[in-house]
Amino acid sequence: MRYLVTGAAGFIGAAVSDALLARGDSVIGIDSLNDYYQVQLKRDRIARIEARATEGAFRFAQVDFADHRALDEALSGEEFDRIIHLGAQAGVRYSLENPRAYVDSNVMGHVNLLEVARHRGVDHMVYASSSSVYGGADKVPFSVDDRVDHPLSLYAATKKADELMSETYAHLYRIPLTGLRFFTVYGPWGRPDMMMWIFTGKILAGEPIPVFNHGEMWRDFTYIDDIVAGVLAAADHPPADDGTVKAGGSVKPHALYNIGNHVSEKLTDVIALLEEACGRKAEIELLPMQPGDVPRTFADIDAIRRDLGYEPTTSVDVGVPRFVAWYRDYHGL
């Protein structure tokens, strides 16, 4: 099978590309390599994939998929069966500073990939949504059958928009589509803008770590290997165009799934695991809640378990030390 993977230089996109290649698929990877965080880390991820891929199995192109003309040009002459669309402008907090970047990448960019899927007649497109669509919901765990009409950030609103546009394309053009609501992903080769990376760096450097909502924060931390297993399971099972109700409520060939660990961990407990793995105590700076943030995430994964056989296997007490070990190695610490 030949896949187009967007965001191939990103955290999840690189891991998924590597896993596809390891099982014998071929990959066309695209990424804009923007400077939202360190471009060198993105280049290092691509270099790692290239070093591990068999000859001819992986091709990378730097392109901004929000630019439909550049995207069409980059894909001209390329053949692929399925799309895994993981590229996006990520980050809740940055959406307060640069909202247009989110509309360009997450709304225009998503439409562009839907158009590629439509005109190429692909078998299936899997795309990244986010647990942020649940907003500040009081009901936990979050289920794909819950209403998600009250996003607390523009990032969340763009991801909800992606789900709505996908439903429309599944209806009009019968394209099999699967949206995946990711819950706090962490692990080796992770993102420098996320809590796990920031806290590890500051603890090792002896700097204070910012803990919002005065420590009353819970997250469903999901290890990268479990995320990849879920993405591949979704990619291998296009929703059928048979009129039955899919996960998330659609009767079109469009399914929505949570991918989480199905455990809501208190942030202070995870900090304790980081302290142990780093070998030093953290200096904690307690701060109020940030705009656009939510106090708790918790994934109900019954639907993805039932339909795709997904079962996370990595608890935070295993995953956190693995990440810290990788972080030290990557930075030569």
KEZA-237212 format. One record per residue: residue in one letter; x, y, z of N, C-alpha, C in turn. Coordinates in steps of 0.05 Angstrom, whole numbers, padded with zeros to 5 digits. Layout:
   res      n_u      n_v      n_w     ca_u     ca_v     ca_w      c_u      c_v      c_w
     A        X        Y        Z        X        Y        Z        X        Y        Z
...
! end
This chain:
   res      n_u      n_v      n_w     ca_u     ca_v     ca_w      c_u      c_v      c_w
     M    00017   -00024    00000    00000    00000    00000    00018    00025    00000
     R    00010    00045   -00015    00025    00070   -00016    00009    00092   -00003
     Y    00021    00106    00016    00007    00126    00032    00019    00154    00027
     L    00001    00173    00027    00009    00201    00030    00006    00208    00059
     V    00028    00217    00072    00027    00225    00100    00034    00255    00102
     T    00015    00271    00112    00021    00299    00116    00032    00303    00145
     G    00047    00324    00148    00060    00328    00174    00081    00307    00180
     A    00094    00297    00159    00112    00275    00162    00137    00281    00178
     A    00143    00307    00181    00166    00315    00198    00157    00321    00227
     G    00131    00319    00232    00121    00324    00259    00123    00300    00277
     F    00116    00303    00302    00119    00282    00322    00104    00257    00314
     I    00078    00259    00310    00062    00235    00304    00066    00227    00275
     G    00068    00246    00257    00071    00240    00228    00097    00224    00223
     A    00119    00232    00236    00144    00217    00232    00142    00189    00243
     A    00129    00186    00266    00127    00159    00279    00109    00141    00262
     V    00087    00152    00251    00069    00137    00234    00083    00129    00208
     S    00097    00148    00196    00112    00142    00171    00132    00119    00176
     D    00147    00120    00198    00166    00100    00204    00153    00073    00208
     A    00130    00072    00221    00116    00047    00226    00105    00035    00200
     L    00094    00053    00182    00084    00043    00156    00107    00030    00140
     L    00130    00043    00140    00153    00033    00125    00162    00007    00137
     A    00162    00005    00163    00171   -00019    00177    00154   -00044    00170
     R    00129   -00039    00164    00111   -00062    00158    00109   -00067    00128
     G    00125   -00052    00112    00127   -00057    00083    00111   -00039    00065
     D    00098   -00019    00076    00084    00001    00059    00104    00021    00049
     S    00096    00037    00029    00113    00059    00020    00099    00086    00027
     V    00115    00107    00029    00104    00132    00040    00115    00156    00023
     I    00096    00173    00016    00103    00200    00006    00098    00219    00030
     G    00118    00231    00041    00115    00248    00064    00117    00277    00056
     I    00099    00294    00066    00101    00323    00061    00099    00338    00087
     D    00112    00361    00087    00113    00378    00111    00123    00405    00103
     S    00113    00426    00115    00123    00453    00108    00148    00460    00123
     L    00155    00445    00144    00179    00450    00160    00178    00479    00171
     N    00155    00487    00180    00153    00515    00191    00168    00517    00217
     D    00171    00542    00226    00188    00546    00250    00172    00550    00276
     Y    00148    00538    00277    00133    00539    00302    00149    00528    00325
     Y    00165    00507    00321    00186    00499    00339    00210    00491    00323
     Q    00231    00483    00336    00257    00479    00323    00256    00463    00297
     V    00264    00475    00275    00263    00462    00249    00283    00439    00249
     Q    00305    00441    00264    00326    00420    00263    00314    00394    00274
     L    00297    00395    00294    00284    00371    00304    00268    00357    00282
     K    00254    00373    00267    00238    00362    00244    00256    00349    00223
     R    00278    00363    00217    00297    00351    00198    00310    00325    00209
     D    00315    00325    00235    00326    00301    00247    00307    00277    00245
     R    00281    00283    00249    00261    00262    00247    00261    00250    00218
     I    00261    00268    00198    00261    00259    00170    00287    00243    00164
     A    00310    00253    00174    00335    00239    00169    00334    00211    00181
     R    00321    00208    00204    00319    00182    00217    00302    00163    00200
     I    00280    00173    00190    00263    00157    00172    00278    00148    00147
     E    00292    00167    00135    00306    00161    00110    00328    00140    00115
     A    00341    00141    00138    00362    00122    00144    00351    00094    00149
     R    00327    00092    00158    00315    00066    00164    00298    00055    00141
     A    00291    00071    00122    00274    00062    00100    00290    00047    00079
     T    00277    00027    00066    00289    00013    00044    00289    00032    00020
     E    00307    00026    00001    00310    00044   -00022    00284    00047   -00038
     G    00276    00072   -00043    00252    00077   -00059    00226    00076   -00044
     A    00227    00069   -00018    00202    00066   -00003    00192    00092    00009
     F    00209    00112    00011    00202    00138    00024    00212    00161    00007
     R    00193    00179    00002    00200    00204   -00011    00189    00227    00005
     F    00206    00248    00010    00197    00271    00025    00197    00296    00007
     A    00176    00312    00010    00174    00338   -00004    00167    00359    00016
     Q    00182    00381    00016    00174    00404    00032    00154    00421    00017
     V    00130    00422    00028    00108    00437    00016    00088    00445    00037
     D    00076    00468    00034    00055    00478    00051    00028    00469    00039
     F    00015    00449    00052   -00010    00439    00040   -00033    00459    00042
     A   -00029    00482    00056   -00049    00503    00056   -00049    00518    00029
     D   -00028    00514    00013   -00026    00526   -00013   -00033    00505   -00033
     H   -00058    00506   -00044   -00067    00484   -00060   -00052    00481   -00087
     R   -00042    00503   -00097   -00026    00501   -00122    00000    00487   -00117
     A    00014    00495   -00095    00039    00482   -00088    00035    00452   -00082
     L    00013    00446   -00068    00007    00418   -00062    00002    00402   -00087
     D   -00014    00412   -00105   -00019    00398   -00130    00007    00393   -00146
     E    00024    00413   -00146    00049    00411   -00160    00067    00389   -00147
     A    00068    00389   -00121    00085    00370   -00106    00075    00341   -00110
     L    00049    00338   -00114    00038    00311   -00117    00034    00303   -00146
     S    00041    00321   -00165    00038    00314   -00193    00054    00290   -00200
     G    00042    00271   -00213    00056    00246   -00221    00059    00226   -00199
     E    00050    00232   -00175    00053    00213   -00153    00027    00196   -00151
     E    00031    00170   -00145    00008    00152   -00140    00007    00144   -00111
     F   -00017    00144   -00099   -00020    00134   -00072   -00048    00124   -00068
     D   -00052    00105   -00050   -00077    00092   -00046   -00094    00105   -00024
     R   -00080    00114   -00003   -00093    00125    00021   -00078    00149    00031
     I   -00092    00165    00047   -00080    00189    00059   -00082    00187    00089
     I   -00060    00194    00103   -00061    00199    00132   -00053    00228    00136
     H   -00073    00244    00142   -00069    00273    00144   -00065    00281    00173
     L   -00040    00284    00180   -00033    00290    00208   -00021    00319    00211
     G   -00015    00331    00189   -00004    00358    00190   -00025    00378    00199
     A   -00016    00398    00215   -00034    00419    00225   -00017    00439    00240
     Q   -00029    00463    00244   -00018    00482    00263   -00027    00473    00290
     A   -00009    00464    00306   -00015    00452    00332   -00013    00473    00354
     G   -00023    00467    00378   -00019    00483    00401   -00043    00501    00408
     V   -00054    00497    00432   -00077    00513    00440   -00068    00542    00446
     R   -00046    00546    00460   -00038    00572    00469   -00029    00590    00446
     Y   -00015    00579    00426   -00006    00595    00404   -00029    00606    00387
     S   -00052    00592    00389   -00075    00601    00373   -00086    00628    00383
     L   -00079    00636    00408   -00086    00662    00418   -00068    00684    00406
     E   -00044    00676    00398   -00025    00696    00387   -00027    00698    00356
     N   -00032    00676    00343   -00031    00676    00314   -00055    00660    00302
     P   -00079    00671    00305   -00103    00655    00297   -00103    00649    00267
     R   -00092    00667    00250   -00094    00662    00221   -00078    00638    00213
     A   -00057    00631    00227   -00041    00607    00221   -00058    00582    00224
     Y   -00077    00582    00242   -00094    00560    00247   -00116    00557    00225
     V   -00126    00580    00217   -00146    00579    00195   -00133    00570    00169
     D   -00109    00580    00164   -00095    00572    00139   -00089    00542    00139
     S   -00076    00533    00160   -00067    00505    00160   -00090    00485    00166
     N   -00105    00491    00186   -00125    00471    00196   -00151    00472    00181
     V   -00159    00494    00170   -00184    00496    00155   -00179    00494    00125
     M   -00163    00514    00114   -00157    00513    00085   -00142    00488    00079
     G   -00122    00481    00095   -00106    00457    00090   -00122    00432    00090
     H   -00142    00430    00108   -00158    00406    00110   -00176    00404    00085
     V   -00187    00426    00076   -00203    00426    00051   -00186    00417    00028
     N   -00161    00426    00027   -00143    00419    00005   -00138    00389    00004
     L   -00135    00376    00028   -00131    00347    00029   -00156    00332    00022
     L   -00179    00343    00031   -00205    00330    00023   -00208    00331   -00008
     E   -00199    00353   -00020   -00201    00355   -00049   -00182    00336   -00063
     V   -00158    00332   -00051   -00140    00312   -00062   -00153    00285   -00061
     A   -00164    00278   -00037   -00177    00252   -00034   -00200    00249   -00054
     R   -00215    00270   -00058   -00238    00269   -00076   -00229    00264   -00105
     H   -00210    00280   -00115   -00202    00279   -00143   -00184    00255   -00149
     R   -00170    00245   -00129   -00153    00222   -00133   -00169    00196   -00129
     G   -00192    00197   -00117   -00208    00173   -00112   -00194    00154   -00093
     V   -00183    00165   -00071   -00168    00149   -00052   -00187    00130   -00037
     D   -00176    00107   -00028   -00192    00087   -00014   -00202    00097    00014
     H   -00186    00115    00026   -00192    00123    00054   -00173    00146    00061
     M   -00184    00165    00077   -00167    00186    00089   -00172    00186    00119
     V   -00150    00182    00133   -00151    00185    00163   -00140    00213    00169
     Y   -00153    00228    00187   -00144    00255    00193   -00143    00259    00224
     A   -00126    00278    00231   -00123    00284    00260   -00143    00305    00269
     S   -00159    00297    00289   -00174    00316    00304   -00161    00319    00331
     S   -00175    00326    00352   -00162    00332    00377   -00182    00329    00400
     S   -00172    00322    00423   -00189    00321    00447   -00198    00349    00455
     S   -00185    00370    00444   -00193    00397    00451   -00221    00404    00442
     V   -00233    00388    00423   -00260    00394    00414   -00280    00391    00437
     Y   -00273    00376    00458   -00292    00372    00480   -00294    00397    00498
     G   -00276    00416    00494   -00278    00441    00510   -00275    00435    00540
     G   -00291    00449    00556   -00290    00446    00585   -00312    00428    00595
     A   -00318    00406    00580   -00340    00388    00587   -00336    00377    00615
     D   -00359    00377    00630   -00359    00367    00658   -00361    00336    00658
     K   -00374    00325    00638   -00378    00296    00637   -00353    00282    00629
     V   -00343    00264    00645   -00320    00248    00638   -00326    00218    00643
     P   -00312    00200    00627   -00294    00207    00606   -00309    00218    00581
     F   -00294    00231    00563   -00305    00243    00539   -00311    00221    00519
     S   -00336    00221    00509   -00344    00201    00489   -00348    00214    00462
     V   -00343    00199    00441   -00347    00209    00414   -00376    00214    00408
     D   -00394    00205    00425   -00423    00210    00422   -00431    00236    00437
     D   -00413    00249    00452   -00420    00273    00466   -00422    00297    00446
     R   -00438    00317    00453   -00439    00341    00437   -00413    00357    00442
     V   -00403    00369    00420   -00378    00384    00422   -00381    00411    00409
     D   -00400    00427    00420   -00408    00452    00407   -00396    00477    00421
     H   -00379    00473    00441   -00369    00496    00456   -00339    00496    00459
     P   -00324    00499    00437   -00294    00499    00439   -00284    00523    00455
     L   -00262    00519    00469   -00251    00540    00486   -00227    00554    00473
     S   -00219    00545    00450   -00197    00558    00436   -00202    00557    00406
     L   -00188    00574    00391   -00191    00573    00362   -00180    00547    00351
     Y   -00159    00537    00363   -00148    00511    00354   -00170    00489    00355
     A   -00184    00488    00378   -00206    00469    00381   -00228    00473    00360
     A   -00234    00499    00355   -00255    00505    00335   -00247    00496    00307
     T   -00221    00499    00300   -00213    00490    00273   -00214    00459    00271
     K   -00209    00445    00293   -00210    00416    00292   -00239    00407    00290
     K   -00257    00420    00304   -00286    00414    00301   -00295    00420    00272
     A   -00285    00442    00260   -00291    00449    00233   -00282    00427    00214
     D   -00258    00415    00219   -00248    00393    00202   -00267    00370    00203
     E   -00278    00363    00226   -00297    00341    00229   -00322    00347    00213
     L   -00332    00372    00214   -00357    00379    00200   -00352    00378    00170
     M   -00330    00388    00161   -00324    00388    00132   -00321    00359    00122
     S   -00309    00343    00138   -00305    00315    00131   -00332    00301    00128
     E   -00351    00307    00146   -00377    00295    00144   -00391    00303    00118
     T   -00387    00328    00110   -00398    00338    00085   -00387    00323    00061
     Y   -00360    00319    00061   -00348    00305    00038   -00355    00276    00038
     A   -00358    00264    00061   -00367    00236    00062   -00395    00233    00050
     H   -00412    00254    00056   -00439    00254    00045   -00440    00259    00015
     L   -00426    00279    00006   -00428    00287   -00022   -00413    00268   -00041
     Y   -00389    00259   -00032   -00372    00245   -00050   -00366    00216   -00041
     R   -00379    00208   -00018   -00376    00180   -00008   -00347    00172   -00003
     I   -00331    00191    00004   -00303    00185    00011   -00301    00173    00039
     P   -00290    00150    00042   -00286    00139    00069   -00267    00156    00085
     L   -00276    00166    00108   -00260    00185    00124   -00261    00176    00154
     T   -00238    00178    00167   -00237    00172    00196   -00223    00194    00210
     G   -00236    00207    00230   -00224    00227    00246   -00215    00216    00273
     L   -00191    00223    00282   -00180    00213    00307   -00175    00236    00326
     R   -00189    00235    00349   -00186    00255    00369   -00163    00246    00388
     F   -00140    00258    00384   -00116    00251    00400   -00117    00264    00428
     F   -00109    00248    00447   -00106    00258    00475   -00077    00259    00482
     T   -00068    00282    00493   -00041    00289    00501   -00020    00267    00495
     V   -00008    00270    00472    00012    00250    00462    00040    00258    00472
     Y    00055    00238    00481    00082    00243    00490    00099    00219    00483
     G    00126    00223    00486    00144    00201    00481    00169    00211    00465
     P    00187    00193    00459    00211    00200    00444    00205    00214    00418
     W    00221    00234    00411    00218    00250    00387    00193    00268    00389
     G    00185    00275    00414    00162    00291    00419    00165    00320    00411
     R    00145    00336    00419    00143    00364    00412    00154    00382    00434
     P    00172    00401    00427    00184    00419    00448    00164    00438    00460
     D    00140    00442    00448    00121    00461    00459    00102    00448    00479
     M    00106    00422    00484    00088    00408    00501    00099    00404    00529
     M    00082    00399    00548    00089    00399    00577    00112    00380    00583
     M    00111    00356    00572    00131    00335    00579    00159    00345    00572
     W    00162    00357    00548    00188    00367    00539    00197    00391    00556
     I    00178    00410    00559    00184    00435    00574    00193    00428    00602
     F    00177    00412    00616    00183    00406    00644    00209    00391    00647
     T    00214    00372    00629    00239    00356    00631    00263    00375    00628
     G    00262    00392    00608    00284    00411    00603    00289    00429    00627
     K    00268    00439    00639    00271    00458    00661    00280    00443    00687
     I    00270    00419    00691    00278    00405    00715    00308    00398    00713
     L    00317    00389    00690    00346    00383    00687    00363    00407    00689
     A    00352    00430    00681    00368    00455    00682    00365    00469    00709
     G    00349    00459    00727    00345    00471    00753    00328    00496    00752
     E    00311    00498    00732    00293    00522    00729    00265    00515    00738
     P    00250    00535    00747    00222    00530    00756    00204    00522    00733
     I    00185    00504    00739    00166    00495    00719    00139    00509    00724
     P    00126    00519    00703    00100    00532    00707    00077    00512    00708
     V    00063    00511    00730    00041    00492    00734    00015    00508    00736
     F   -00002    00505    00716   -00026    00522    00715   -00049    00511    00731
     N   -00069    00528    00736   -00092    00521    00752   -00084    00512    00780
     H   -00061    00522    00789   -00050    00516    00816   -00048    00485    00820
     G   -00041    00471    00798   -00037    00443    00800   -00061    00425    00797
     E   -00085    00438    00795   -00110    00422    00792   -00115    00416    00763
     M   -00098    00400    00751   -00099    00394    00723   -00097    00363    00719
     W   -00113    00352    00702   -00112    00324    00696   -00110    00320    00665
     R   -00094    00301    00656   -00092    00296    00628   -00091    00266    00623
     D   -00102    00258    00600   -00101    00231    00590   -00076    00229    00573
     F   -00053    00222    00586   -00028    00221    00572   -00026    00195    00556
     T   -00020    00197    00530   -00020    00174    00512    00007    00172    00499
     Y    00020    00149    00503    00047    00144    00493    00047    00141    00463
     I    00067    00151    00449    00068    00152    00420    00064    00124    00407
     D    00075    00103    00419    00072    00077    00406    00042    00068    00406
     D    00027    00076    00427   -00001    00069    00427   -00017    00086    00407
     I   -00008    00111    00404   -00021    00128    00384   -00016    00116    00356
     V    00008    00108    00350    00014    00097    00323   -00002    00072    00318
     A   -00004    00055    00338   -00020    00031    00335   -00049    00037    00328
     G   -00060    00058    00340   -00087    00066    00335   -00090    00078    00307
     V   -00071    00094    00298   -00072    00106    00272   -00071    00085    00250
     L   -00053    00065    00253   -00051    00044    00234   -00076    00027    00233
     A   -00087    00021    00257   -00112    00005    00257   -00134    00020    00243
     A   -00136    00046    00247   -00156    00062    00233   -00151    00062    00203
     A   -00126    00066    00195   -00120    00067    00167   -00127    00041    00153
     D   -00125    00019    00167   -00131   -00008    00155   -00160   -00014    00154
     H   -00178    00002    00166   -00206   -00004    00167   -00223    00020    00158
     P   -00225    00025    00132   -00242    00047    00123   -00271    00042    00131
     P   -00285    00063    00140   -00313    00059    00147   -00330    00053    00122
     A   -00348    00034    00125   -00364    00025    00102   -00386    00045    00095
     D   -00392    00046    00070   -00414    00063    00060   -00439    00045    00059
     D   -00449    00038    00082   -00471    00019    00083   -00496    00029    00099
     G   -00495    00055    00105   -00518    00067    00119   -00520    00061    00149
     T   -00501    00045    00160   -00502    00040    00189   -00490    00063    00204
     V   -00497    00065    00229   -00487    00087    00246   -00458    00080    00254
     K   -00440    00099    00248   -00412    00096    00255   -00406    00109    00282
     A   -00382    00103    00292   -00373    00117    00316   -00373    00147    00311
     G   -00386    00162    00330   -00389    00190    00326   -00416    00198    00315
     G   -00432    00178    00306   -00460    00183    00298   -00466    00186    00269
     S   -00446    00186    00251   -00452    00189    00223   -00463    00164    00211
     V   -00481    00167    00191   -00490    00144    00175   -00476    00144    00148
     K   -00458    00163    00144   -00442    00164    00120   -00416    00147    00125
     P   -00398    00144    00105   -00373    00130    00110   -00353    00148    00125
     H   -00361    00156    00149   -00344    00175    00165   -00346    00167    00194
     A   -00324    00160    00206   -00323    00151    00234   -00305    00170    00250
     L   -00311    00173    00276   -00295    00189    00294   -00288    00172    00318
     Y   -00262    00173    00326   -00253    00157    00349   -00235    00174    00367
     N   -00237    00169    00393   -00217    00178    00412   -00194    00159    00412
     I   -00169    00170    00412   -00146    00154    00418   -00133    00165    00443
     G   -00136    00151    00465   -00125    00159    00490   -00115    00135    00506
     N   -00107    00140    00530   -00098    00118    00547   -00120    00109    00566
     H   -00143    00123    00566   -00166    00117    00583   -00159    00118    00613
     V   -00140    00137    00619   -00133    00142    00647   -00128    00172    00648
     S   -00141    00186    00667   -00137    00214    00671   -00117    00218    00694
     E   -00093    00226    00688   -00072    00228    00708   -00070    00257    00719
     K   -00068    00259    00745   -00064    00286    00756   -00036    00296    00749
     L   -00034    00321    00741   -00008    00331    00731    00014    00330    00752
     T    00007    00334    00777    00027    00333    00798    00039    00305    00801
     D    00023    00285    00796    00033    00257    00797    00053    00252    00774
     V    00047    00263    00751    00066    00260    00728    00091    00275    00733
     I    00089    00299    00746    00113    00314    00753    00131    00297    00772
     A    00119    00283    00790    00134    00265    00808    00149    00244    00793
     L    00137    00233    00772    00151    00213    00755    00174    00226    00740
     L    00170    00251    00730    00191    00265    00717    00215    00271    00736
     E    00208    00278    00761    00229    00283    00781    00246    00258    00785
     E    00232    00236    00788    00246    00210    00792    00264    00203    00768
     A    00253    00207    00744    00269    00200    00720    00292    00219    00716
     C    00288    00245    00723    00310    00265    00720    00330    00264    00743
     G    00322    00252    00765    00340    00250    00788    00343    00276    00804
     R    00323    00293    00802    00323    00317    00818    00295    00328    00822
     K    00291    00344    00843    00265    00355    00849    00259    00379    00831
     A    00234    00382    00825    00226    00405    00809    00220    00429    00827
     E    00227    00452    00817    00218    00477    00830    00192    00485    00816
     I    00170    00485    00831    00144    00488    00819    00134    00517    00823
     E    00125    00529    00801    00113    00556    00802    00083    00552    00796
     L    00066    00555    00817    00038    00552    00813    00025    00577    00802
     L    00010    00573    00780   -00002    00596    00766   -00032    00591    00761
     P   -00047    00612    00755   -00075    00609    00749   -00079    00595    00722
     M   -00103    00587    00716   -00110    00575    00691   -00105    00594    00667
     Q   -00095    00583    00645   -00090    00599    00622   -00115    00600    00604
     P   -00119    00623    00590   -00142    00624    00572   -00140    00602    00551
     G   -00163    00590    00545   -00165    00570    00524   -00158    00542    00534
     D   -00147    00539    00558   -00140    00513    00568   -00163    00500    00583
     V   -00161    00474    00588   -00182    00459    00602   -00170    00445    00625
     P   -00185    00441    00647   -00173    00428    00671   -00169    00398    00668
     R   -00185    00385    00652   -00185    00356    00651   -00190    00345    00623
     T   -00175    00324    00616   -00183    00308    00593   -00182    00278    00601
     F   -00200    00263    00589   -00203    00235    00596   -00218    00221    00573
     A   -00205    00202    00560   -00216    00190    00536   -00232    00165    00542
     D   -00257    00165    00532   -00273    00141    00531   -00265    00127    00504
     I   -00252    00104    00506   -00242    00090    00482   -00259    00066    00475
     D   -00283    00064    00485   -00300    00040    00479   -00304    00036    00449
     A   -00308    00058    00434   -00314    00055    00405   -00291    00044    00390
     I   -00267    00055    00395   -00243    00046    00380   -00235    00018    00389
     R   -00240    00011    00414   -00235   -00016    00423   -00254   -00036    00408
     R   -00279   -00029    00407   -00299   -00046    00395   -00294   -00050    00365
     D   -00289   -00028    00351   -00287   -00028    00322   -00260   -00036    00311
     L   -00239   -00028    00325   -00212   -00031    00314   -00193   -00048    00331
     G   -00203   -00057    00354   -00186   -00073    00372   -00164   -00058    00385
     Y   -00167   -00031    00387   -00146   -00015    00399   -00144   -00019    00429
     E   -00120   -00022    00439   -00116   -00026    00468   -00089   -00013    00476
     P   -00089    00009    00489   -00064    00021    00498   -00049    00003    00518
     T   -00022    00003    00516   -00007   -00015    00533    00014   -00001    00550
     T    00018    00025    00546    00040    00039    00559    00030    00058    00580
     S    00034    00052    00605    00026    00070    00627    00047    00092    00631
     V    00040    00114    00645    00058    00136    00648    00083    00128    00664
     D    00081    00109    00682    00105    00102    00698    00125    00087    00680
     V    00117    00078    00657    00136    00066    00638    00143    00087    00617
     G    00124    00102    00607    00129    00120    00585    00145    00144    00593
     V    00141    00155    00616    00155    00179    00625    00186    00174    00627
     P    00195    00153    00640    00224    00148    00640    00235    00143    00612
     R    00220    00131    00594    00229    00127    00567    00234    00153    00553
     F    00215    00172    00557    00218    00198    00545    00242    00213    00556
     V    00245    00212    00582    00268    00227    00594    00295    00215    00585
     A    00296    00188    00583    00321    00176    00573    00326    00185    00544
     W    00306    00186    00527    00310    00195    00500    00318    00225    00500
     Y    00305    00241    00516    00312    00270    00517    00341    00274    00524
     R    00350    00259    00544    00379    00262    00552    00397    00254    00529
     D    00390    00232    00516    00407    00222    00494    00407    00242    00471
     Y    00384    00252    00464    00381    00271    00441    00397    00296    00446
     H    00397    00305    00471    00411    00330    00477    00439    00326    00488
     G    00448    00301    00489    00475    00295    00499    00479    00302    00528
     L    00458    00297    00544    00459    00304    00573    00467    00280    00590
! end
